[in-house]
């Protein structure tokens, strides 16, 4: 029979696809890892990994084992979570995943709110793309994740979600082009601009594509940007326009050379949710955490509203980024 240690070693090697990297991650020697994997293969009477110069890869038998190993480790982590559970809400540790287009804007408000409300909580945050976060959620590497809908149908069958809030989109354009656009910007005006999008894998890219395709044919820039900040620097340089979530406006819009315009109703938006495993024993923690997330978002919305009001009072043209409203 496999030991829990061997199962953890197998998972590390399956993810790292390299004995050296997996051993370093496990803080053990490479021969020790190789020996444990060899014992597993002897027990199975089959090769679980295919060794090649470029790395190690799961065999067909290894894939079957990997599927079960993921489930076993997820259940083990649920047991660990049950053991760690405090008598009070959010009393100990919470491992949270956040998509990269949320974390930079929400965390500066969220973490102080969490610390004030639950000083004993150890909040660990992992920022990544949706696909990676959902994989970490399934494996038990994180307890919950802030992601945007829609999610793949097969993922929705394996998780539960708590709706957090709608995050409307606005249009960021080069400052020199803002005066030629109606305010608010109707959908039919969007195709005038070359749209700059995040690289493949980011849910914000998919959401922006959906908005643009609804509005009509578009030219899209394939620039491989990995962050909204980088895209907005491209907008400031006159390379095109982009859609920006409302939560990012107060942090990103002050950049020089950018004007952020509202979109006409019905305003497109993304719906953010808190996802977690349905088998988790911490639903009460997640509901409390969701309430704090919404409270922190309301603080961001207040900042955005204040910034818009200031822009209304300042009607003089400027080369600096701002939210422009009627």
N, C-alpha and C positions, 0 to 999 in steps of 0.2 A: 504494500500500500504506500501511496505517496504521503510524505509528511507535509505539514503546512509550510515549512521552510522551503522544501523543494518546489511547492506550488508557487510561492512568491518568487523564487529564483527563475522558474520557467516564465512567469509573466514578465519579469524584468528583461530577460533575454529576447522574448517575443517582441517586446516594444523597442528595445535598443537595436536589435538585429546585429549585434556585435558583442563578442565575449568580453573584450576589454572594457567597453563602455558600460555594459551591464554589471560587470564586477565592480567597477568604480562607483556606480550608482548604489550598489548593495553594500559597499564598503567591505568587500572581501577580496581575496586573491583570485586571479583568473583560473589557476588550477583547481581551486576549491569549487568554483562555479562549474567548471567542466566536469569535475567528478560527480557532482550532484545531478547534472543533466544526463550523464552517462548512466547513472543508477536508474533514473526514470526511464530511459530508453530500454535498459535491460529488463525492467519490470514490465514494460509494454511489449517487449519483444519486437520493437519497431523503431525506426529512426523518426524522431520528432522534429529535427532540424536538418536542413541541407546546408552543408558547409561549402562556401564558395569564396574565392579571393576577395570579392566585393562585400562579403558579409555572410550572415547566416539567415536562413529563411525557413519558415514553417513548411513541413511536408503535409501531405493530405491527412495523415494521422495526427500530425502536430496541430493542424487547424481544428480537428475534432476535440483534441485535448484543450486547446486555447479557449474554445467556446465555453467549455465547462469550468475551466479555471477562472474565467471572468465572473461567472455566476457565483462560484464558491467564494472568491475573494470579496465580492460585493456583500454576500451574506455575512462573512466574517467581519467586515467593516460595520455592518449594521449591528452586530453583536457588540462590537467595541463602542459604537455610538450609544447603545443602550446602557452599557456599563458606565460611560462618561456622563450620561444624562444627569443634569442637576435637578434637584427638587423644585427649583425656581426656573422660570423661563429665561432662556439665553444666559445660563449661569456659568457655562464653561467655554468650550471651543466651538466655533462655527467656521467651516471651510466653504468659502463662497467663490463661485466662478462668475465672471462678468465679460460680456463681449467688449471688444476693444473700442467700440464707438459709444460706450456708456461709461466705462470705468474712469477715464480721465476727468469727466465732468460731474459724475455723481459722487465719487469717493471723497473729494474734499469736503463735501457737505455731510455725507453719510457717516464717516468715521467719527467726527466729533459728536454727532447725535447719538451714535451707538455707545460711545465711551461715557457720555453723560448719563444715559438711561441705564446702561448695564456695565458698570465699571469692572466687573469681574470677568467679562467676556473676552476671550482671545479670538479675534476675527482674522482669519487667514484668507487672503484674496488672490485668486489666480485669474489673470487676464488672457483671453485667447479668442479664437474664432468659434462660432457656434458648434461646428462639427466636433472640434476637439473637446469643448466643454461638455457636450452631451455624452461623448465617449467616457470622459472622466466621471460624469455623473453615474453612468451605468456601472462602471467598475468600482464605484465607491471612493474614488480619489477625492471627490468633493461632496458636500452635503446638499448643496442647492446651487442654482445658476440663474443669473439674470440674463435672459435672452429675448429676442424679438420674434413675434409670429410673422408669417406662418412657419411651422416646423414640418419636416417630412412626416407623412402619415404613419410610417412605421415607428418613428420616435414618439409620436403622440400616444401610441398604444402602450408605450413602456414607461411613461412618466405622467405625473400630475402637475398642474400649473395653478398658480394664483395670479389673477390679472392685477397688474400694478397700475399702469396709466398709459394714455396715448401721448405720443411725442410727435407733434406736428413738424412737417418739413417747411423750410423756407428756401429761397433761391439766392445763392451768393454769386455775384457777378463782378467783373472788373469795374472800378469806380467810374471810369470814363464811359461805360455803356449804360449805367443805371438811368440816366436822364431820358434815354430813348425808349424805355420800357414803361408800360402802364403799371399803375400801383393801386391795388394788388395785381400780380401777374396772372393772366388767365392761362389755361392749359395750352391754347393754340399759339401762345407766344414762346413757349419753351423750345420748339424746334429751331428757332433762330440761332440758338447757341450750341456750340460744341460742348458736350457734357463730359466732364472729367469724373471718373469713377474709381473707387478702390479696386484693388486687384481681386482676382477670383478667390472665393472662400469667405469673403466678408458678406454678412447678410445685408449690410447697408447698400452694397452694390446691387444685389438682387432687388431690393426695395426701390432703389432709384431707377433701375431699368424698368420695373413695372409702371412707375409713374410716367416715365418718358414715353414708353410704348403706348400708354393710354392716350397721351397727348398727340402722338403722330410719329412720323419718321424722324430719326435723330442721327447726328454724327457723334460717335463716341470716341474719346481719346483713350488709347491703350498705353498708359504710362506706367502701370505697375506700382502705383502708390500704395503704401501699406498703412497710412494714417491720414485722418482728416486734416490734420495740421499741414501735412505736405501738400495735399490737394489744394488747400486754400492758398498756399504760397504760389501754386501754379495759376490759380485764378487771379491773384494779385499781379502776376506777371503777364496777364492778358492771354493765357493759353486756352481759356474757355470759362464755363460756369459750372456750378455743382449744386446739388441739394444738400442742405445742412440741417440736422435735427435741431429743434428749438433748444434742447438742453445744452447744446454746444455754443449757442450764440454769444452768451456773455463772456465766454473764455476766448473764442476764436474770432468773433466779428470785429474787435478793435484793431485787427491787423491793417496795416497801411495798404491802400489800394483796393479795398474790398467794400462793397455795399451789399447788405442783406435785405432782400425784398420779400414781403409776404406773398403767398400764393392765394389766388381767388378761391372762393368756396365752390364745391366742397374741398376743404383743405386736405391734401394727402398726409398721412401720418403713419407711424409704426406703433404697434401695440407691444409693450414690454410686459413680460410675465416672469414670475419666479417659478422655476421648474425644480422638481424633486422626485425622488423615487417613491412610488405608491406604497412600498413596504416599509418606509421610514417610520420610526417611532417618534419623530420630532415635529409632527404637524403643528403643534402649538407654537414651537419655536419659529417655524417658517411663517406662520400667520402674523406673529408679533414682528418678525423681521420685515415682512412685507409692509406692515403699517409704518414702520420707521423709514423704509425706502420711499414710500409715498410722501411722507412728511418732508423728507429731504428734497424730493423733487419739487414740492410746492415752494420751497425756498429758492430753488433755481428759477422756477417760473416767476417768482416775485422779482428776482434780479433782472430777468429778461423784460418783464413789463416795465420796470423802472428805466431800463436802458432805452426802450422804445419811447417812453414819455420824454426822456431827455432829447432824443432825436427829433421829436415833434417840435420842441421848443427851439431847436437849433436848425433853422431852415436854410442856412447858408451852405453852399456847396463846399465839400471838403474832400481831400484826397485820402483821408483816413477812413478805415472801415467803420461802419455803423449800421444800425438797423434803421431803415427808412420806411416811414409809415405815412398814410394820409393824415 
